[in-house]
Amino acid sequence: MPDDSTPTNAPSGFQRCLGSLRAFCRHPFFAMFVLIGVSLAVKENYPFSHFPMYGNPGPSTTYLYIAEAREDGSHEPLPVRELAGITAPKVKKIFGSRVDAYCKENSRKEDTLSDRELASIGQDILDYLRPLAVKRSKGREPMPDKMALIQVRIEYSEGGGFSETPRTITDERKPL
């Protein structure tokens, strides 16, 4: 019978707990729990997120689209990606950068631009898209003769719904 003074090889409760913790730290789930904890602590703050759309979205936004300007006054949206190889969000970015450049060049603010100035910038975009469409056309009709650049404002109302308000930036049926 062993004496109480002789050491045994059996681990103590603390050592068993420590061994289990070491084994858990080597398991892939440990990395997942650490990542979840860090993500919850950091949240959507810069520099951990470069996506301001998730941080604090505004009550309104806009999108642009290219449309065929018909003689009856209606506008039929065009598949600009298929025709010119540029997506609608890219058209919005091009328009925004050209408006910014125009404002900087003329020491103006965007909200002070006249409809005529915006129409001129919009016409430049339509003129930019035509050669791109011709390159991609491969024998089919590249773009309609008369086009329009339409901006749509989407707003969230306090009642819980959304409203869309279209605005024609430029229409090739009408002179600038």
Helices and strands as residue ranges (DSSP letters): H 13-25, H 28-42, H 52-55, E 60-69, E 75-77, H 80-84, H 88-105, G 110-112, H 115-137, E 147-156, E 162-171
